[in-house]
């Protein structure tokens, strides 16, 4: 691309640029790109000192005591005196190879199955209040994936309250961003993001966990050894998540999935946040930590794992002590 004053060397090869079909969109590719190049600001509050909006992948300074976040500029100008508590440097980075693409094929095959780009819909895996998940198969490699359908700009009131935002339409971007910022054996991986601009939807092609949730209501209790194994997997995923200053905020059996190798992987990150200040009992109420018992965010999350595991072994939810009295030895 050049302007009217541009001169091209005729010895250099040139290739034509073709427009995408009208049904396609560059929006998702660009939105995924903003996450890649650090232009997104989905997780941090503004700098506690200057009030500047902080990008998700820039260098910041965290206070683990009060959760203050300070930008690098303010720290360089004031040093350690910029904040009353000890602060530590942290920089988030992209850790996945997720690709973004526009919808170019939405049809049905000869057997009547829906086809979305290169993926054939096999069957429904689950449906929630704000999303639907299908099992899909890549038409060439035959590999199986979970396809999650999100509606653009969907943000439910509970999550807005949880994240302390008066109005927001970035839940779907936050879910994409989380899976690009983390990579761990116990966290579901995101393979591809497909944007359907005409239907106002986004399709997430994710790792498929064939055995489903760790526990489904009505099933027999799980053996104790399996519960111990699953709890180790869940805690390993959560500890990695917390190491990235991210907090899931909706841990429950339906969001802890088991793959073919009996490994538990944490899923569904639409309610995730890096804000420890804004603790709330919103989310899935039966698995939420009582607001009167909340200590730090990691203590609250650890508390929530107790009812989850109790559900797997007793068919019912149990009462647990406050998070200050719970230790890793419990699980």
C-alpha positions as CSV (number, residue, x, y, z in Angstrom):
1,X,0.0,0.0,0.0
2,X,1.5,3.4,-1.0
3,X,0.3,6.9,-1.7
4,X,0.3,8.8,-5.0
5,X,4.0,9.8,-4.6
6,X,5.1,6.2,-4.1
7,X,7.3,4.6,-6.7
8,X,7.6,0.8,-7.0
9,X,10.6,-1.0,-8.3
10,X,9.3,-3.0,-11.4
11,X,11.8,-5.8,-10.7
12,X,10.1,-6.7,-7.4
13,X,7.2,-9.2,-7.6
14,X,3.7,-8.0,-6.7
15,X,0.6,-10.0,-5.7
16,X,-3.0,-9.0,-5.7
17,X,-4.9,-8.2,-2.5
18,X,-8.4,-9.7,-2.4
19,X,-11.2,-8.4,-0.2
20,X,-12.8,-10.8,2.2
21,X,-16.4,-11.8,1.5
22,X,-19.0,-9.5,3.0
23,X,-19.9,-12.1,5.7
24,X,-16.4,-11.9,7.1
25,X,-15.0,-9.6,9.7
26,X,-11.6,-8.4,10.8
27,X,-13.1,-7.3,14.1
28,X,-12.2,-10.5,16.0
29,X,-8.8,-10.7,14.5
30,X,-8.1,-7.1,15.5
31,X,-9.5,-7.6,19.0
32,X,-7.4,-10.7,19.5
33,X,-4.5,-8.6,18.1
34,X,-5.1,-5.9,20.7
35,X,-4.6,-8.6,23.4
36,X,-1.4,-9.7,21.6
37,X,0.1,-6.3,21.3
38,X,-0.8,-5.1,24.8
39,X,-3.5,-2.6,23.8
40,X,-6.2,-4.3,25.9
41,X,-7.1,-3.0,29.4
42,X,-9.4,-5.7,30.7
43,X,-8.1,-6.6,34.1
44,X,-6.3,-3.8,36.0
45,X,-7.8,-0.8,37.8
46,X,-6.2,2.5,36.8
47,X,-2.9,3.3,38.5
48,X,-3.4,4.1,42.2
49,X,-1.1,7.1,41.9
50,X,-1.7,8.9,38.6
51,X,-5.0,7.3,37.6
52,X,-3.8,6.2,34.1
53,X,-5.4,3.3,32.4
54,X,-3.0,0.3,32.6
55,X,-2.6,-2.1,29.7
56,X,-2.8,-5.8,30.5
57,X,0.8,-6.7,29.5
58,X,2.7,-3.6,30.7
59,X,5.1,-3.7,33.7
60,X,3.2,-2.8,36.9
61,X,3.9,-2.9,40.6
62,X,1.6,-4.9,42.8
63,X,0.9,-4.6,46.5
64,X,-0.2,-8.0,47.8
65,X,-1.5,-6.4,51.1
66,X,-4.0,-4.0,49.7
67,X,-4.0,-4.9,46.0
68,X,-2.9,-1.5,44.8
69,X,-1.5,-1.4,41.2
70,X,1.0,1.2,40.3
71,X,2.3,1.9,36.8
72,X,6.0,1.8,36.0
73,X,6.2,5.5,35.4
74,X,5.0,6.4,38.9
75,X,7.4,3.8,40.4
76,X,10.3,5.2,38.4
77,X,9.5,8.7,39.5
78,X,9.0,8.0,43.2
79,X,10.7,4.6,43.9
80,X,9.5,2.6,46.9
81,X,8.1,5.7,48.5
82,X,5.2,5.7,46.0
83,X,3.3,3.3,48.2
84,X,3.1,2.6,52.0
85,X,3.3,-1.2,51.6
86,X,5.9,-3.4,49.9
87,X,5.3,-3.6,46.1
88,X,6.5,-6.2,43.6
89,X,7.1,-5.9,39.9
90,X,4.9,-8.0,37.6
91,X,4.4,-8.2,33.9
92,X,1.8,-10.4,32.2
93,X,2.7,-12.0,28.8
94,X,1.0,-14.0,26.0
95,X,1.5,-17.7,26.6
96,X,-0.7,-19.4,24.0
97,X,-0.6,-19.8,20.2
98,X,-4.3,-19.0,19.8
99,X,-5.2,-17.7,16.3
100,X,-8.0,-15.4,15.3
101,X,-10.0,-15.6,12.1
102,X,-13.2,-14.4,10.5
103,X,-16.2,-16.6,9.7
104,X,-16.0,-17.7,6.1
105,X,-18.2,-20.8,6.1
106,X,-21.4,-21.3,8.0
107,X,-23.4,-24.1,6.4
108,X,-24.5,-27.7,6.7
109,X,-22.8,-30.8,5.3
110,X,-24.5,-33.7,3.4
111,X,-25.4,-35.4,6.7
112,X,-27.1,-32.2,7.9
113,X,-24.5,-31.3,10.5
114,X,-23.7,-27.6,10.9
115,X,-20.3,-26.5,9.6
116,X,-18.4,-23.5,11.0
117,X,-15.3,-22.8,8.9
118,X,-13.3,-26.1,9.2
119,X,-15.3,-27.5,12.1
120,X,-18.3,-29.9,11.9
121,X,-20.7,-29.7,14.8
122,X,-21.2,-33.2,16.3
123,X,-23.5,-32.7,19.2
124,X,-24.4,-30.3,22.1
125,X,-22.2,-30.6,25.1
126,X,-23.9,-28.1,27.4
127,X,-25.9,-24.9,27.6
128,X,-25.7,-22.2,30.2
129,X,-27.4,-18.9,30.8
130,X,-24.9,-17.0,28.6
131,X,-23.3,-19.5,26.3
132,X,-23.6,-22.8,24.5
133,X,-20.9,-25.5,24.0
134,X,-20.9,-28.0,21.1
135,X,-18.6,-30.9,20.4
136,X,-17.0,-30.2,17.0
137,X,-14.6,-32.2,14.7
138,X,-12.0,-30.7,12.4
139,X,-13.0,-31.9,8.9
140,X,-9.4,-32.7,7.9
141,X,-7.5,-33.8,11.0
142,X,-10.6,-35.3,12.6
143,X,-9.5,-33.9,16.0
144,X,-12.3,-33.2,18.5
145,X,-12.7,-29.8,20.1
146,X,-15.2,-28.0,22.3
147,X,-16.8,-25.0,20.5
148,X,-18.1,-22.3,22.9
149,X,-20.6,-19.8,21.4
150,X,-20.5,-16.4,23.0
151,X,-22.7,-13.4,22.1
152,X,-20.7,-10.2,21.7
153,X,-21.2,-7.5,24.3
154,X,-23.0,-9.9,26.6
155,X,-22.4,-9.0,30.3
156,X,-24.7,-10.2,33.0
157,X,-25.5,-8.1,36.0
158,X,-23.9,-10.5,38.5
159,X,-20.5,-10.3,36.7
160,X,-20.7,-6.6,36.4
161,X,-21.2,-6.3,40.2
162,X,-18.4,-8.9,40.7
163,X,-16.0,-6.9,38.6
164,X,-17.0,-3.5,40.0
165,X,-18.0,-2.1,36.6
166,X,-21.1,0.0,36.1
167,X,-21.4,-1.1,32.5
168,X,-19.3,-3.4,30.4
169,X,-19.4,-5.4,27.2
170,X,-16.1,-7.1,27.5
171,X,-16.8,-10.4,29.2
172,X,-16.2,-12.3,26.0
173,X,-12.9,-10.5,25.4
174,X,-11.9,-11.2,29.0
175,X,-12.5,-14.9,28.5
176,X,-10.3,-14.9,25.4
177,X,-7.6,-12.9,27.1
178,X,-7.4,-15.2,30.2
179,X,-6.8,-18.3,28.0
180,X,-4.1,-16.4,26.1
181,X,-2.3,-15.2,29.2
182,X,-2.2,-18.6,30.9
183,X,-0.8,-21.9,29.8
184,X,-0.9,-24.8,32.3
185,X,-1.8,-28.6,32.2
186,X,-4.7,-27.9,34.5
187,X,-6.3,-25.0,32.5
188,X,-8.3,-25.5,29.3
189,X,-6.4,-24.4,26.2
190,X,-7.8,-22.1,23.6
191,X,-7.0,-23.0,20.0
192,X,-8.8,-20.5,17.8
193,X,-11.3,-17.6,17.9
194,X,-13.8,-17.2,15.0
195,X,-15.8,-14.0,14.7
196,X,-19.3,-14.1,13.2
197,X,-20.1,-10.4,12.9
198,X,-23.4,-10.9,11.2
199,X,-24.8,-13.0,14.0
200,X,-23.0,-10.9,16.6
201,X,-21.3,-14.0,18.0
202,X,-17.8,-15.3,18.7
203,X,-16.8,-19.0,18.5
204,X,-14.1,-20.2,20.8
205,X,-12.4,-23.5,19.7
206,X,-11.1,-25.1,22.9
207,X,-9.5,-28.2,24.2
208,X,-12.1,-31.0,24.5
209,X,-12.4,-32.7,27.9
210,X,-14.2,-35.9,27.0
211,X,-15.1,-37.0,30.6
212,X,-17.0,-33.8,31.3
213,X,-17.4,-32.2,34.8
214,X,-15.6,-33.7,37.8
215,X,-19.1,-34.4,39.2
216,X,-22.7,-34.1,38.0
217,X,-25.6,-34.0,40.4
218,X,-27.3,-37.4,40.9
219,X,-24.1,-39.4,40.2
220,X,-22.6,-41.7,42.9
221,X,-20.0,-40.2,45.2
222,X,-16.4,-40.3,43.8
223,X,-13.8,-42.6,45.4
224,X,-11.6,-40.8,47.9
225,X,-8.4,-41.4,45.9
226,X,-10.0,-39.8,42.8
227,X,-11.2,-36.8,44.8
228,X,-7.7,-36.4,46.1
229,X,-6.3,-36.6,42.6
230,X,-8.8,-34.1,41.3
231,X,-8.3,-31.7,44.1
232,X,-4.5,-31.7,43.4
233,X,-5.2,-30.9,39.7
234,X,-7.7,-28.1,40.6
235,X,-5.3,-26.5,43.2
236,X,-2.4,-26.7,40.8
237,X,-4.4,-24.8,38.1
238,X,-5.6,-22.2,40.7
239,X,-2.2,-21.6,42.1
240,X,-0.8,-21.0,38.6
241,X,-3.8,-18.7,37.9
242,X,-3.1,-16.7,41.1
243,X,0.6,-16.5,40.1
244,X,-0.6,-14.5,37.1
245,X,-2.6,-12.2,39.4
246,X,-5.8,-13.7,38.0
247,X,-8.8,-15.0,40.0
248,X,-11.4,-17.3,38.6
249,X,-14.4,-16.4,40.9
250,X,-16.7,-19.1,39.7
251,X,-15.1,-22.4,40.7
252,X,-17.7,-25.2,40.7
253,X,-17.9,-28.8,39.4
254,X,-19.3,-27.7,36.0
255,X,-16.2,-25.5,35.5
256,X,-13.7,-28.3,36.3
257,X,-13.5,-30.7,33.4
258,X,-11.8,-34.0,33.0
259,X,-10.0,-35.1,29.9
260,X,-9.3,-38.6,28.5
261,X,-6.2,-38.9,30.7
262,X,-8.2,-38.2,33.8
263,X,-6.6,-34.8,34.2
264,X,-8.8,-32.0,35.5
265,X,-8.7,-28.7,33.6
266,X,-10.3,-25.5,34.8
267,X,-12.7,-23.8,32.3
268,X,-15.1,-20.8,31.9
269,X,-13.2,-17.5,32.6
270,X,-15.9,-14.9,31.9
271,X,-16.1,-13.9,35.6
272,X,-12.3,-13.8,36.0
273,X,-10.6,-10.7,37.4
274,X,-7.3,-9.5,38.8
275,X,-9.1,-7.3,41.4
276,X,-8.9,-8.6,44.9
277,X,-10.5,-5.5,46.4
278,X,-13.9,-6.1,44.9
279,X,-14.9,-9.3,46.7
280,X,-18.5,-10.4,46.4
281,X,-20.8,-13.4,47.0
282,X,-21.9,-13.2,43.3
283,X,-21.1,-16.0,40.9
284,X,-22.6,-19.5,41.7
285,X,-24.1,-18.8,45.1
286,X,-23.9,-22.4,46.4
287,X,-20.1,-22.4,45.9
288,X,-19.4,-18.8,46.9
289,X,-17.4,-17.8,50.0
290,X,-19.6,-15.9,52.5
291,X,-18.7,-12.2,52.4
292,X,-18.4,-12.1,56.2
293,X,-15.7,-14.7,56.0
294,X,-13.6,-13.3,53.2
295,X,-9.9,-12.9,53.8
296,X,-7.6,-12.5,50.7
297,X,-8.8,-13.6,47.3
298,X,-6.7,-16.8,47.3
299,X,-8.1,-17.7,50.7
300,X,-11.6,-17.2,49.4
301,X,-11.0,-19.4,46.4
302,X,-9.4,-22.1,48.6
303,X,-12.5,-22.0,50.8
304,X,-14.7,-22.5,47.7
305,X,-12.8,-25.7,46.7
306,X,-14.0,-27.3,50.0
307,X,-17.7,-27.3,49.0
308,X,-16.8,-28.5,45.5
309,X,-15.0,-31.5,46.8
310,X,-17.7,-32.2,49.4
311,X,-20.2,-32.2,46.6
312,X,-18.1,-34.9,44.8
313,X,-18.1,-37.2,47.9
314,X,-21.3,-36.6,49.8
315,X,-23.9,-35.6,47.2
316,X,-24.5,-32.4,49.2
317,X,-22.8,-29.2,50.0
318,X,-21.1,-28.9,53.4
319,X,-20.4,-26.0,55.7
320,X,-16.7,-25.0,56.2
321,X,-14.8,-22.7,58.5
322,X,-13.7,-19.2,57.4
323,X,-10.9,-19.0,54.9
324,X,-8.4,-17.9,57.6
325,X,-8.7,-21.4,59.1
326,X,-8.3,-23.4,55.9
327,X,-4.9,-24.6,54.8
328,X,-3.6,-26.4,51.7
329,X,-3.4,-29.5,53.9
330,X,-7.2,-29.7,53.8
331,X,-7.2,-30.6,50.1
